[in-house]
């Protein structure tokens, strides 16, 4: 009998989507005959509302990050909006009913709290017996994840396990498999020199990778200029994601940069790019960090926003795999120090290996297929 697995995330062009696609790839690698349906639930149930919320969310992070920090995992706020969340879950679960009845999945895996809440509501209302798995894509959860209807929680840290346990989730429901990354991050690239030359880079110089998530967020342009102040030889790869305006702006100013710079938009070979890089400067999205850890890539975390990014930053620093920088003006000093201290970079790589979970998506896939 073919297994039918429903994967849900929200919103599109996000780490949550990347995590869902990683699990999908893992399922198809383990059991190709399985039927897998992957859906952005928010877009399915309220496409116009999703666009509005994403726009407001990104604007809030850019202009008023402290407000987001106040709202994030604030129990007072949660109690005030609980009625609204319950109504949202109910409305969306009514729409999801058609998907469920048509596809009839044996397991549903959610990589974001909203679809997980929706399917928990569905499971409670209709007494369905499918396996419901919540996969956390940050190193600490928040209160919106908590529901007794969820059968398994996949976490990536002891702190996350403890948080859920304090929130009433029994220990047997919590599994530390890690944040899911695409199975290709397990593989070593034996064509490093070929890729470096293909990108027009010098194989004898360090490579600094700069990323800002799918949306190319953060002070990427200013960071490139700041790195130009370092009196060392290195080259830069900038990934702008779906942020085409940033890519075009960087391309126009490329002649003013003081270091060799390769500017890429959305890249589907991040695993290869990370493998040839010396270190990465990035916003600390959970999936990006998990990918970097899988490639043993030291992480320089630039200006984390309050909330999940601050939590991720704290975790990585405590584990010795990342360094935090509060302003782009200071990033040059940190990068310069790391390039001058190869032993420190090696230490960070060893720590990354210790806490990485390159098999995470495969483990989650087996859980969904066998549960």
VOGU-3710 file (C-alpha; in Angstrom, 3 decimals, decimal comma):
1> xxxxxxxxxx> 0,000/0,000/0,000  1,341/3,386/-1,021  1,860/5,870/1,775  0,201/9,249/1,335  2,032/12,064/3,107  0,727/15,628/3,264  3,364/18,313/3,890  2,170/21,753/4,978  4,037/25,022/5,405  3,459/28,764/5,255
11> xxxxxxxxxx> 4,331/31,215/3,808  5,907/30,664/0,406  9,520/31,678/-0,291  10,536/30,966/3,288  12,634/28,626/5,370  9,415/26,791/6,264  8,907/26,019/2,588  12,536/24,934/2,206  12,119/22,568/5,154  8,977/21,036/3,631
21> xxxxxxxxxx> 10,705/20,558/0,285  13,658/18,910/2,038  11,321/16,380/3,666  9,594/15,811/0,337  12,947/15,044/-1,320  13,838/12,674/1,523  10,542/10,777/1,230  11,067/10,323/-2,497  14,619/9,117/-1,876  13,519/6,523/0,691
31> xxxxxxxxxx> 10,272/5,385/-0,882  9,787/6,777/-4,419  6,365/5,175/-4,836  4,898/7,241/-1,984  2,339/9,922/-2,801  3,425/13,297/-1,451  1,369/16,484/-1,535  3,053/19,730/-0,457  0,880/22,780/0,218  1,267/26,363/1,401
41> xxxxxxxxxx> -1,836/26,213/3,576  -2,130/29,936/4,188  -1,967/30,654/0,455  -4,509/27,903/-0,203  -7,000/29,145/2,362  -6,465/32,928/2,095  -4,074/33,936/-0,719  -4,811/37,668/-0,506  -4,520/37,680/3,287  -1,215/35,800/3,069
51> xxxxxxxxxx> 0,285/38,460/0,791  -0,878/41,201/3,145  0,489/39,485/6,251  3,861/38,720/4,642  4,147/42,346/3,504  3,309/43,646/6,982  5,651/41,100/8,602  8,623/42,018/6,402  7,913/45,726/6,861  7,746/45,278/10,619
61> xxxxxxxxxx> 11,061/43,433/10,705  12,703/46,144/8,618  11,347/49,264/10,317  10,261/48,222/13,828  12,038/44,998/14,826  11,562/45,728/18,536  7,793/45,636/18,062  8,117/42,167/16,562  10,329/41,205/19,477  7,575/42,279/21,875
71> xxxxxxxxxx> 4,897/40,350/19,988  6,959/37,188/19,539  6,099/34,456/22,062  4,526/36,993/24,426  2,063/35,095/26,623  0,039/38,241/27,278  -0,354/38,810/23,542  -1,137/35,129/23,033  -3,971/35,246/25,572  -5,368/38,372/23,897
81> xxxxxxxxxx> -5,400/36,859/20,395  -6,260/33,266/21,305  -9,854/33,766/20,168  -8,632/35,079/16,810  -6,229/32,160/16,388  -9,000/29,693/17,230  -11,262/31,345/14,638  -8,456/31,300/12,038  -7,780/27,631/12,694  -11,458/26,802/12,390
91> xxxxxxxxxx> -11,914/28,693/9,113  -8,780/27,214/7,587  -9,541/23,685/8,775  -12,920/23,903/7,064  -11,119/24,681/3,799  -8,482/22,032/4,462  -11,244/19,459/4,858  -11,562/19,227/1,080  -7,826/18,518/0,730  -7,911/15,904/3,446
101> xxxxxxxxxx> -10,966/14,067/2,116  -9,582/14,042/-1,426  -6,007/13,007/-0,594  -6,676/11,015/2,620  -3,130/11,177/4,029  -1,893/8,721/6,638  0,487/11,388/7,969  0,605/15,185/7,943  3,891/16,984/8,568  3,830/20,727/9,273
111> xxxxxxxxxx> 6,943/22,906/9,175  5,232/26,024/10,514  3,004/26,608/13,532  -0,084/27,921/11,700  -0,800/24,832/9,545  0,071/22,672/12,531  -2,567/24,481/14,585  -5,080/24,168/11,766  -4,586/20,423/11,423  -4,643/19,980/15,212
121> xxxxxxxxxx> -8,043/21,687/15,182  -9,157/19,450/12,306  -7,988/16,330/14,104  -9,840/17,279/17,278  -13,097/18,192/15,534  -13,318/15,197/13,216  -11,595/12,567/15,401  -9,202/11,698/12,578  -6,419/9,231/13,328  -3,687/10,460/10,985
131> xxxxxxxxxx> -0,187/11,019/12,362  0,354/14,744/12,946  3,993/15,876/13,131  5,136/19,385/13,976  8,638/20,177/12,713  10,273/23,205/14,323  12,513/25,209/11,998  14,162/27,290/14,731  16,268/26,236/17,706  13,588/27,277/20,204
141> xxxxxxxxxx> 9,801/26,938/19,805  7,092/29,427/20,678  3,725/29,015/22,339  1,724/28,848/19,107  3,213/25,400/18,455  1,742/23,814/21,577  -1,213/21,466/21,067  -2,089/18,121/22,634  -3,385/16,903/19,259  0,121/16,864/17,771
151> xxxxxxxxxx> 1,518/13,316/17,883  5,213/14,110/17,449  7,327/17,237/17,718  10,675/17,324/15,926  13,099/19,723/17,623  16,761/20,620/17,205  17,982/21,397/20,714  17,722/20,361/24,338  16,319/23,826/25,094  13,449/23,233/22,653
161> xxxxxxxxxx> 12,670/19,876/24,268  12,623/21,500/27,711  10,401/24,352/26,497  7,782/21,967/25,123  7,950/19,788/28,228  7,310/22,821/30,437  4,344/23,648/28,191  2,717/20,283/28,919  3,943/18,171/26,008  4,931/14,697/27,187
171> xxxxxxxxxx> 8,556/13,653/26,645  7,634/10,686/24,439  6,201/13,078/21,842  9,417/15,087/21,454  12,187/13,876/19,118  15,502/15,659/18,532  16,102/15,057/14,827  17,132/18,625/13,999  15,950/21,195/11,480  15,373/19,465/8,126
181> xxxxxxxxxx> 17,836/20,224/5,343  17,803/18,760/1,859  19,457/15,317/1,687  22,037/16,720/-0,744  23,673/18,524/2,201  24,938/15,109/3,360  27,145/14,786/0,294  30,680/16,053/-0,114  31,479/17,873/-3,341  34,520/16,454/-5,110
191> xxxxxxxxxx> 34,466/19,180/-7,768  35,353/22,150/-5,563  37,970/23,598/-7,896  35,668/23,259/-10,900  32,857/25,167/-9,177  35,203/27,915/-7,981  36,531/28,437/-11,495  32,995/28,288/-12,937  32,066/31,195/-10,657  35,077/33,139/-11,866
201> xxxxxxxxxx> 36,803/33,019/-8,483  40,370/32,365/-7,391  40,822/28,857/-5,902  43,723/30,118/-3,783  41,781/32,815/-1,886  39,277/32,564/0,998  35,613/32,949/0,052  33,181/34,950/2,191  29,540/34,018/1,579  26,883/36,656/2,336
211> xxxxxxxxxx> 23,217/35,661/2,548  19,949/37,132/3,773  17,448/34,311/3,464  15,016/33,880/0,596  14,194/37,601/0,608  17,788/38,850/0,666  17,066/40,657/3,927  19,455/42,617/6,109  22,216/45,177/5,397  23,833/43,126/2,647
221> xxxxxxxxxx> 24,997/46,040/0,505  26,576/47,880/3,438  28,237/44,673/4,571  29,968/44,275/1,202  31,313/47,830/1,483  32,496/47,225/5,059  34,378/44,084/4,040  36,253/46,177/1,500  38,034/47,886/4,407  39,829/44,682/5,399
231> xxxxxxxxxx> 43,465/44,629/4,370  43,464/40,935/3,496  42,990/39,061/0,241  39,640/37,291/-0,102  36,628/37,177/-2,410  32,895/37,454/-1,835  29,803/35,574/-3,007  26,495/37,361/-2,399  23,210/35,430/-2,569  20,247/37,807/-2,950
241> xxxxxxxxxx> 17,495/35,172/-3,150  14,292/36,441/-4,756  15,273/40,055/-4,031  15,863/41,119/-7,639  16,070/44,825/-6,788  19,001/44,119/-4,444  20,707/41,986/-7,086  20,337/44,690/-9,739  21,576/47,374/-7,349  24,655/45,350/-6,422
251> xxxxxxxxxx> 25,421/44,591/-10,063  25,357/48,307/-10,928  27,758/49,125/-8,076  30,017/46,130/-8,598  32,849/48,270/-9,965  33,062/50,204/-6,702  33,628/47,177/-4,492  37,211/46,726/-3,315  37,116/42,937/-3,321  36,205/40,473/-6,073
261> xxxxxxxxxx> 32,442/39,945/-5,760  30,219/37,322/-7,424  26,527/38,233/-7,183  23,934/35,478/-7,478  20,155/35,584/-7,200  18,162/32,535/-6,182  20,574/29,586/-6,136  19,561/25,929/-6,026  23,138/24,783/-5,338  23,570/26,416/-1,929
271> xxxxxxxxxx> 25,059/23,153/-0,681  27,923/23,449/-3,167  28,420/27,164/-2,551  28,556/26,615/1,208  31,088/23,841/0,763  33,550/26,065/-1,105  33,088/28,988/1,320  35,382/29,863/4,220  32,632/31,397/6,361  29,120/32,775/5,940
281> xxxxxxxxxx> 27,662/36,115/7,029  23,895/35,772/7,337  20,707/36,490/9,172  20,119/33,526/11,500  17,113/31,863/9,926  16,835/28,333/11,271  17,081/26,503/7,943  19,998/28,606/6,674  21,889/27,965/9,907  21,117/24,241/9,788
291> xxxxxxxxxx> 22,424/24,079/6,213  25,614/25,906/7,215  26,114/23,539/10,155  25,681/20,544/7,846  28,519/21,925/5,733  30,661/22,733/8,813  30,638/26,389/7,795  31,459/28,993/10,499  28,619/31,486/10,877  28,876/35,235/11,427
301> xxxxxxxxxx> 25,422/36,405/12,499  24,638/39,994/11,566  22,002/42,060/13,398  19,524/39,347/14,454  15,979/40,603/14,912  14,366/40,108/18,329  12,444/36,862/18,618  13,343/33,677/16,783  16,553/35,108/15,287  17,812/36,206/18,702
311> xxxxxxxxxx> 17,072/32,723/20,041  18,900/31,085/17,137  21,863/33,418/17,619  22,095/32,632/21,323  22,040/28,909/20,605  24,773/29,060/17,947  27,034/31,243/20,076  26,586/28,984/23,109  27,501/25,980/20,968  30,602/27,709/19,618
321> xxxxxxxxxx> 29,467/27,518/15,991  28,618/31,186/15,460  29,745/34,723/16,232  27,252/37,561/16,726  27,750/41,080/15,302  25,306/43,854/16,198  26,213/46,279/13,387  27,610/46,065/9,885  30,321/48,546/10,939  31,819/45,879/13,229
331> xxxxxxxxxx> 31,568/42,995/10,799  34,899/43,849/9,144  36,781/43,516/12,445  35,157/40,140/13,203  35,810/38,712/9,728  39,380/40,022/9,760  40,018/38,357/13,121  38,607/35,029/11,976  40,620/35,024/8,738  43,774/35,677/10,754
341> xxxxxxxxxx> 42,974/32,863/13,204  42,612/29,585/11,250  42,603/27,636/14,520  39,461/29,492/15,582  37,782/28,703/12,267  38,722/25,036/12,690  37,246/25,068/16,206  33,984/26,504/14,874  33,898/23,863/12,142  34,330/21,080/14,711
351> xxxxxxxxxx> 31,547/22,536/16,847  29,314/22,802/13,777  29,860/19,129/13,037  28,941/18,216/16,618  25,531/19,920/16,507  24,658/19,426/12,839  21,937/17,057/11,649  22,517/16,481/7,912  20,244/13,395/8,065  17,364/15,322/9,646
361> xxxxxxxxxx> 15,023/15,271/6,645  15,602/11,551/6,137  14,783/10,822/9,788  11,584/12,888/9,576  10,651/11,152/6,332  11,013/7,723/7,975  8,907/8,914/10,901  6,122/9,963/8,523  6,371/6,798/6,431  6,514/4,345/9,330
371> x> 4,358/6,146/11,902
//
